[in-house]
Amino acid sequence: MAKHPSNRKDLPALAKAPTGIAGFDEITGGGIPRGRPTLVSGGAGCGKTLFSMEFLVRGATECAEPGLFVSFEENEQELAQNVASLGFDLADLVKRRLLLMDFVRAEQSEIEETGDYDLEGLFIRLGHSIDRIKAKRVVLDTIEALFAALPNELVLRSELRRLFRWLKDRGVTAIITAERGDGVFTRHGLEEYVSDCVILLDHRVIDQVSTRRLRVVKYRGSVHGTNEYPFLIDESGFSVLPITSLGLTHKASTERVSSGIAQLDAMLDGKGLYRGSSVLLSGTAGSGKTSIAAHLVNAACQQGERCLYFPFEESQSQIVRNMQSIGLDLNRWVSRGLLRFHPARPHMYGLETHLALMHRQISQFDPRIVVIDPITNLTEIGSVRETKGMLTRLVDFLKAHGITALFTSLSNSNAEMTEVGMSSLMDTWLLVRNLENN
């Protein structure tokens, strides 16, 4: 049978505008759709304004794309103060004509509807501001404030459609923020249908532990990560941690790393641990797990390698003091910038936030050795299954970067199995015992 030629033509890939937000561009394959509207929805305090502002700031500073921020709730001074803690100097960007902020007052008590309601006045104002700095990016924050005084639902929906179409016709990459409604993504239940991309931000508190999560609900014309992703807002800005496994594609090194204990190296073929491997060190309380971890760190620092230590039970000064009793001076490595501690009680954050913080600190410090001591404490804030899932993603991340990792785990006095059940994921499993208890 003769084959009929296909009439289908290869369409160009959807153009995307990078947000510059760490992790987000990774899960969306490059950012949000360029020249189209994106909806960012969420409850109060979940980070919608900060996400949008960072999108403009990164676009202006990293992509040479001027941005317009139109606020219906906060004036220019309030916005500048709110993001100053992130290191964003909005006044400087405004001076350089890379950013324009416009506060549109929309108080319901001051508005009286006397005729047909439409957005022609807003379109004129937006168009003038866009032309003024040749804006490529636009943020409208938030849409509810604009329509707060409009009781007619049909007119509201019609004008929302016009607004999204107008933004698309202007060719600007736009973010519109909206408050999440009851059982729907927005209060009006329409914005998610007329947006090309919908991003949901969530700030939840479970058992008095808060976690921020992001989900890309919809992305027309593009594949994207569909999971919930933990995100952070700190002095470095907005960052998202992809939580899907990186896959079993990492390279296995044949290089060896000394444990810092000659007898232990002798047990390990006389050469020590494999570079980039994951090691589980389990034992009862007082069996010397932290001391063994300190020897590994000390040996690596002696070779000029950076080490990152995550203790969940003891402070930095406590570990440094205790290790002096066995002849290890860890403080000298701290002073030289080769060793960094990040102590934290497990209950300070949720599991995903702990993972996101570790991800960021590892990326910033670029260590060769990482110690997590002990992982069993994480079961206080999550089930064994949840803890294992979180640690699996951490192991994948460390292996992908060739980082040697030591995980300590508390085991029962009469059992060799670790409470978290991580032994199957480890390259090496070391069991230490306190013989006085046997």
N, C-alpha and C positions, 0 to 999 in steps of 0.2 A: 504494500500500500504506500502510495506516494505521501511524503510528509508535506504538510502545508506550512509555509513560512509563518512564523509568529509575528503578529502585529504589535506585540509588546516591546516597548523600548526601555532600555535601562535608564531608570530615573536617578538623578543625582542624590547623594546622601543628604539627609536633613542637616542643614547648617546649624551649628550650636555655638552659643556664647559661653565661654568658660566663666564660672562664677569666681574662681580663685579660692573657693572655700575648700580646705583640705578634706579629701575623702569624698565630697559630694560629686565633683566632676568625674571621679572614678566610677561611682555606681550609676551615673547617668551617661557614661560614655562620652563626656566632653562638656557637659554643662546643660543649660536650659535652651529651648529652641530659639534661635536667633530670629528677630523680627516678628515674634509672636508673643501673645500674653501667657503668663504663667501665674497660677493661683497658689498662694501660700496660705494655708488655713491652719488654725489651731486655737486653743483656749488662751485666756489671759495669762501673760507671763511665760509663754512657751518659747519666745525668741523670734517671733515673726519680724519685728522691726529691725532687730540686730542682723538677722539673716539678709534682709533686703538692703540694709545700709552697707553691709560688707560687700554685697554684690555690686553696689555702685562704686564703693571705694576701690575695690580690687580692679574693677573695670577701668576706672580712671587712672590708677597708678601702674597697672600691669599690662593693660591692653590699649591704652590711649583712647578710651571711649568715654567721653563726657557723660555725666548722668544727671538726671533731674529727680529730686525727691519731693513729692507732693504729700503733705501731711494734713489730715483733717482733725487731728487730735492734739498734737504737740507743736509748739512753735520752734523756730530755728535754734534759739538759745537752749531750750530744753533738750532737743535732739543732740546738739553738740556736746552738752554735758553728759548725756546718757552713754555716748559711745567713746568719750574721752578715755575711759578706763581701758578700752581695747587698743589704745594707741593711735586712734584715728584723729587727725587734725583736720576737721572739716573746714575751719576758717581758712586754712592754707589752700585747700582744694578749691574753695569758692574764689579766693583771690586769684588763683591761676586759671580760673574759668574752666575747671574740670568738673565742678559740681555746682548745682543750683538748687537751693531749698526754697520751697514755697509753702507757706502755711495758709490753708484755706479754712476760714472760720465757718463752721456749719452747726451753730447752736440751734437746737430744736425750738427753744423758747423764743428765738429771735426771728423765726421764719414763719411766714404766713402764706399759705397757698391760695392764690387768687385767680389763677388761670391754668392752662396746660403746663405741666411740669416737663421740662426737658433739660438736656445737658449742653445746649448750644454755648452758653456762657463759659462752661468749664472747658469745652473743646477749644474755644478761642484762646482762653488763658493758657491751656496746655500747649497749644500750637505756638503761641508767642514765646513761651519759655523754652520749648524745644529748639526753635529757630535761634533764640538768643545765644545759646552756647553750642549749637549743633549737637544736641544730645543724641546719643545712640541707645542709652538705657534710661528707663523711666520706672519709678516706683510710686504706687498710689497706696497710702497707708492711713486708715483702713476704709474699706468700702462701706461698712455699716454706718459710719459717721456721716457719709455723704447722703445717704438715703434715710437717715433717722427720722426726718420730718415728713416723709412721704407715706401716707396710709394706703394709697391705691396700689395693690399688689400687681395688677396687670401692667400699669404704667411703669412700675419699678422694674419688672422683668424686661419690658421692652427697652427701657433706657440702658439697662445693664448690657443687653445685646449690642446696642448701638455703641456703647463705650468700648467694648472689646473689639468690635469691628473697626472702630475709628483708630484704635491703637495699632491694629494689624495693618490697616491701610497706610498709616504713617511709617511703617517699617521699623518701628522701634522695638527693642527687646524689653518687654515690660513685666514687672511683678506687681500683682495686686494682692494685698493681704486681706484676710477676712476672718471674722470670728467663727469658730465652729458652732454649728447648730445642734439641736437636740435630735440625735439619731441620723443626722446628715453632716456633710462636710462643711456646709456654710448655713447661715441662718435663713438665706433666701432659697437655698436648694437649687440654684440655677447656675451659679458661677462655674461649678465643676464641669458642666456640660458645654459651656462656651469657651472654656480654657483649653489650650493645646497641651498644657502640662499642669498637673495638680500635685502639690507637695503638702503632706500633712505633718505638722509638728505636734508632739504630745509630751506633756510633762505629768508623769504619774507618780503617785506615792503609794507604795505597798509595804505594809508593816513598818511604817515610819521611815522608809528609805525611798528617796526620790530618784527617778531616772528620767532623762530626756531621750526621746526617740523620734526618728524621722522616717517617713515612708513615702516613696514616690507612688502615688495612687494611680496615676495615668500619665502617659507620655505618647502623644500621637506621632506615628511615623518613626518610632525609635524603640529599640529594646532597652531595658533598664533593669536594675536590681529591684526586686519586688519585696524583699524582706523589710523588717523593721531594723533600723540602724541606730545605735546609741550615738548621741552627739554631745559635745561639750561647748560651753561658753566660758572662756576665761580671758586672761590678759592678752592672749595671743589671737583672740577672735573666736570665730565659729568653726568648729571642726567636726567632721562626721567620720565614724569608724565603720568601714565595711566589715560585716561579721560573717560573711560566707567564707567557707574554707578556701584557702589558696590552692588546694590541690596537691597531689603527690608528685610534683615536678621539680622539687629542690634537688640540688646536686649533693652527693655524699662525698665528703672530703676524706682523704687518707691521712691528713695531718693530725698529729697528736698534741694534746694539751696536758701539761702536768697538773695533777691534783694538788701539788704542794706537799704531799705526804709520800715519802719514798716507798714505804711498805705497800701503800695502796696502789701506787704506780706499778709496783712489781706484780701485784695481783692482776693488773690490767695489761698483761703481756709485756710488762716492763716499760711501757711507753706512755701510759696515762689514758685520758679520755680522747675520743675522736672530736676534732674541731667541728663545731656546728651541730653536735649531737645534743639530745635531751636526756638528762640524768635524773632519776628519782632516787632520793635518799630518804628512806623511811626508818623509823625506830621509835622506841618509847621515849617518854620525857626523861631528860638527863642523860641520854645515850651519846651525845656529842654531835648531833646533826649540824648545829650552828657552827661549831668549832671546825668541822670538816669543810663547811662552806667558806669559812674565813680563810682556811689554808689555800683553797682554790683561788679565792680573790687575791690573796697576798702574793701567790706565785705568779698570777697573771700581771699584776701591777709591777712586779719586779722585772717583767719583760716589756714594760712600757705600754701595756694594754689597758684600755679603759673598762671598768666594771661598774655595773649598776645593780644595786641591792634593794629589794623590796621586802622589808620586814613587816610582819603583821602583829608581832607580839612585843617587840622591844624597840626602844628609841635608838637613834644613832649613837648617842653618848654612852648608853648602856652597853651596846654591842662592843664599841671601841674599848670601854673599860674592862669588860669581861675577857676580851681577847688578849689584853695585856697580861693576864694571869698565865697564859700559855705561850708567852713570848712573841706575840704578834702585835706590831704597832701599825694598826690600820689608819690611824689619824694622819700619818705622814703622806699616805696616798690620797687622802681627802684633800690635804693642803696642796698637793701637787696637781689636783684636778683629774686624777686617774680613777678615783673611786667616788661614787655618789650614792647616797642613801635617799630613799623615798619611803619613810615609814608612814603607815596609815592603819588605823583600826578598820577591820572589815565593815563595821556598821556605818562608817562614814558615807559610803556610797553603795549603790546596787552593783551587782556583778558586772553588768555591761559598762557601767561608768568606770569601775576599776579597770576593765579591759581597755577602755578608751584612753584612760590616763596612762596606763602602762605603754600603750601603743605610741602615744605622743612623746612620752619621756624617752623611750627607746629610740625613736626617730630623731629626736633632738640631740641626744648625747652620743649616739652611735657607738655603743659598747661592743666589746668582743665576748664578754662574759656577763650573764644575767643570773641573779639568784632570787628566788621567790621562797620566802621562809616564814611560816609553813603554809602549804596550800589547804590543809584541812580546816583552817580557820574560816575559809570562804564558805564552808557548808553552813555557817551560822546565818548567812543571808540568802541562801538558796539551797535547793535540794541537791542531792548527789548528782542527779542527771543534769541539772542546770549548771552546776559547778564544773562537771566534766566537759560539758559543751563549751563553756567559756574558756577553760584551760586548753582544750583541743585547738581552738582558734589561735590562742596565744602560742602554742607549740608550732603550729603551721607558720605563723608569722616569723618566729625566731629562726626556724629552719630555712625559710626562704631567704633570710638575710645572713645565713651562715654564722649565727650567734650560738655559742655554747651556753646551755641553760641548765641550772641545777635547781630542782624543785625538792624541798624538804617536806616530809609528811609524817604526821604523828600516827603511830599504829598502836593497837591494843597490846597489852603486856604478853598475852598468850597467842597472838595472831600475827602472822607476817603480812597479811593483806592490808593495804592502805585504805583508809576510810573513803577516799575519793574514787578509788578504782581506776587510777591513771597508769598502772604498771604496764598495761598492754600497749600504750602509746609511746613508751619510752625506749630509747636505744640501750640504756644501761639502767639496771635497778640494783641499788646497793641497800642492804639491810644491816643496820647497826643495832646491837643489843647491849643493854646494861646487865652484865653478868651478875651483879650483886642482887638483881631482882629475880634471878633464875635458880 
